[in-house]
Amino acid sequence: MKKLLVVYITLGYPSIEKFTQFISQVGDCGASYIEVGIPPSFAKYDGPAIRRSYEYVKSLGINAENVLKIVAKNSSAPVIALTYLDDYVNNLDEFAEKMLSTGIECVLLPDLLIDYVDMYRDIVNTLHKYGIKTTMFVSSSTPDKLIAEASKHSKPFLYFGLRPATGIPLPVDPVILVTRARKLVQNKLVVGFGLSIKDIEKVVKAGADGIAVGTAIIEAIEKSDVEKALELVKELRGVLDDL
């Protein structure tokens, strides 16, 4: 079965034109899903590159709702909106309505099972009430019982972070971590956070159904352009297909 490749891009980065080009072509380059990051007040679980992209987009003063509508019309793969619950926890109904109005039907809230674990069932139920799917994020520090339970509420996959933040290659044993998660997760398991090319082979052989890439995409755009990032997606698709 074809392995999943989840590709992250910050909303409106590096410009509306280039962003639209990226999301309209990345599916044809091999992305299974596009993860679109809405700049939060505080990106506590993102690494330096993604934080820089958030700050840059904020400096442009773009209207997130208008750009999300562009996403819905131009995306070349299914879209998952990533943002922090911290910004919306007090007006969750309004958040869900805004997502639906822009054509977004799936969200990933990386702080949900860390900072709001006692409330997560109510939050998930509220989003599901509006027809919003939830892609759940867990990490290696998440208790086994919670990983197993979260996987039941997670569509289209469960996102498992190997490290504390994106793009920070702290030493971990990906095989041990993924093997543990695979035993607990009932649906698709996607692994991310600081993956190297060598890590990709290890996590797939340990049972991952796919990988998520974000920092490398942002850095490719920073150092070169959107075309370079699209080439990277093709390369990663090739790596996955060869496993």
C-alpha positions in Angstrom: 0.0 0.0 0.0 1.3 3.5 -0.9 2.8 5.3 2.1 1.4 8.6 3.1 3.3 11.8 2.6 1.9 14.7 4.6 3.4 18.1 3.5 3.3 21.2 5.6 3.2 24.8 4.4 2.4 28.0 6.3 -0.7 29.8 5.1 0.3 32.5 2.6 4.0 31.7 2.7 6.2 33.1 1.1 3.5 35.1 -0.8 -0.1 34.5 -1.8 1.0 33.8 -5.4 3.8 31.4 -4.5 1.7 29.7 -1.8 -1.1 29.1 -4.3 1.4 27.7 -6.8 2.7 25.3 -4.1 -0.7 24.0 -2.9 -1.9 23.6 -6.5 1.1 21.5 -7.6 2.3 19.6 -4.5 -0.3 16.9 -4.9 1.0 16.1 -8.3 4.5 15.9 -6.8 3.4 13.1 -4.5 1.8 14.7 -1.4 -1.0 12.7 0.1 -2.2 15.5 2.3 -1.4 19.2 2.6 -1.1 20.5 6.2 -1.7 24.3 6.2 -0.4 26.2 9.2 -2.5 29.1 10.4 -0.1 31.5 12.3 -0.9 31.3 16.0 -0.2 33.8 18.8 2.5 31.5 20.2 3.8 28.5 18.3 5.1 26.6 21.3 5.7 23.2 19.6 7.2 24.5 16.3 10.8 24.9 15.6 12.7 28.0 14.5 12.1 27.7 10.7 8.3 27.4 11.0 8.2 30.1 13.6 10.1 32.4 11.2 7.5 31.7 8.5 4.7 32.5 10.9 6.2 35.9 11.8 6.9 36.7 8.1 3.3 35.9 7.2 2.0 38.0 10.1 4.1 40.9 8.8 2.3 40.7 5.4 -1.0 41.3 7.2 -2.9 38.7 5.2 -6.5 37.8 6.0 -6.4 34.1 7.0 -10.0 33.4 6.1 -9.6 34.8 2.6 -6.4 32.7 2.0 -8.1 29.5 3.4 -10.8 30.0 0.7 -8.0 30.0 -1.9 -6.7 26.8 -0.3 -10.1 25.1 -0.7 -10.3 26.2 -4.4 -6.7 25.4 -5.4 -5.4 22.5 -3.3 -4.1 19.5 -5.2 -4.5 17.1 -2.2 -6.8 16.9 0.8 -6.2 19.7 3.3 -5.7 19.7 7.1 -5.6 23.0 8.8 -3.1 23.2 11.6 -3.4 25.8 14.4 -3.2 26.1 18.1 -6.3 25.5 20.2 -5.0 28.1 22.7 -6.2 30.9 20.3 -9.7 29.5 19.9 -10.6 27.5 23.1 -12.9 30.2 24.3 -14.8 30.5 21.0 -14.7 27.0 19.6 -18.1 27.2 17.9 -17.1 30.3 16.0 -13.8 28.7 15.0 -15.6 25.6 13.6 -18.1 27.8 11.7 -15.2 29.8 10.2 -13.4 26.7 9.1 -16.5 25.3 7.4 -17.2 28.7 5.7 -13.7 28.6 4.1 -14.1 25.0 3.0 -11.8 23.4 5.6 -13.2 20.2 7.0 -10.3 18.8 9.0 -8.1 20.4 11.7 -5.0 19.4 13.7 -4.5 21.1 17.1 -1.0 20.2 18.4 -1.6 21.5 21.9 -4.9 19.7 22.4 -3.6 16.6 24.1 -0.8 18.4 25.9 -2.4 21.6 27.3 -6.1 20.7 27.2 -6.1 17.0 27.9 -8.8 17.2 30.5 -11.1 18.9 28.1 -10.2 17.1 24.9 -13.3 14.9 24.6 -15.6 17.9 24.8 -13.5 19.8 22.3 -13.4 17.0 19.9 -17.2 16.4 20.2 -17.9 20.1 19.6 -15.8 20.0 16.4 -17.4 16.8 15.2 -20.8 18.3 15.8 -20.0 20.8 13.0 -18.7 18.0 10.8 -15.0 19.0 11.4 -12.7 16.0 11.4 -9.9 16.0 14.0 -6.4 14.8 13.2 -4.9 14.1 16.6 -1.3 14.8 17.6 0.6 12.8 20.2 4.2 12.6 21.1 6.6 10.1 22.6 5.8 11.5 26.1 2.0 10.8 25.7 0.8 8.0 27.9 0.0 4.7 26.1 -3.7 4.8 27.2 -4.1 8.3 25.7 -2.4 7.4 22.4 -4.7 4.4 22.0 -7.8 6.5 22.9 -6.8 9.4 20.7 -6.4 7.1 17.7 -10.1 6.3 17.8 -11.0 10.0 17.4 -8.3 10.8 14.7 -9.0 11.0 11.0 -7.5 10.4 8.5 -4.5 9.3 10.5 -2.8 9.8 13.9 0.2 12.2 13.9 3.0 10.9 16.1 5.8 13.4 16.9 9.2 11.9 17.6 10.7 15.0 19.2 9.6 17.9 21.4 9.4 20.4 18.5 9.6 20.4 14.7 12.9 20.6 12.9 15.0 19.9 16.1 17.1 16.7 15.5 17.5 15.6 19.2 18.8 12.1 19.5 16.0 9.5 19.7 15.6 5.9 18.6 12.8 6.1 16.0 12.4 2.4 15.8 11.7 2.0 19.5 9.2 4.9 19.5 7.3 3.9 16.4 7.2 0.2 17.4 5.5 1.3 20.6 3.1 3.6 18.9 2.2 1.1 16.2 0.9 -1.4 18.9 -1.4 1.3 20.3 -2.8 3.0 17.1 -5.7 1.3 15.4 -5.7 3.5 12.3 -3.1 5.1 10.0 0.1 6.2 11.8 2.0 9.2 10.4 5.4 10.1 12.0 7.0 13.5 11.9 9.2 16.1 13.8 12.8 16.2 12.8 13.0 13.2 10.5 16.1 12.6 8.5 16.2 10.6 5.2 17.7 7.7 7.3 14.9 8.0 9.8 12.3 7.6 7.1 13.3 4.1 6.2 13.5 3.2 9.9 10.0 4.5 10.9 8.4 2.9 7.9 10.0 -0.5 8.6 8.9 -0.1 12.2 5.3 0.2 11.2 4.5 3.8 10.2 2.0 4.3 7.4 3.7 7.5 6.3 5.7 10.6 7.3 5.1 14.3 7.7 7.5 16.9 6.5 7.4 20.6 7.4 10.7 22.3 8.4 12.5 21.0 5.4 9.8 22.5 3.1 10.0 25.9 4.8 13.8 25.9 4.7 13.8 24.9 1.0 11.6 27.9 0.3 13.8 30.2 2.5 17.0 29.2 0.8 15.7 28.9 -2.8 12.0 29.0 -3.8 8.8 27.1 -4.1 10.1 25.1 -7.0 12.9 23.7 -4.8 10.4 22.7 -2.2 8.3 20.9 -4.8 11.4 19.1 -5.9 12.0 18.0 -2.3 8.4 16.6 -2.2 9.1 14.6 -5.4 12.3 13.3 -3.8 10.6 12.2 -0.6 7.8 10.5 -2.6 10.5 8.6 -4.4 12.1 7.5 -1.1 8.8 6.3 0.3 7.9 4.5 -2.9 11.2 2.6 -3.0 10.8 1.2 0.5 
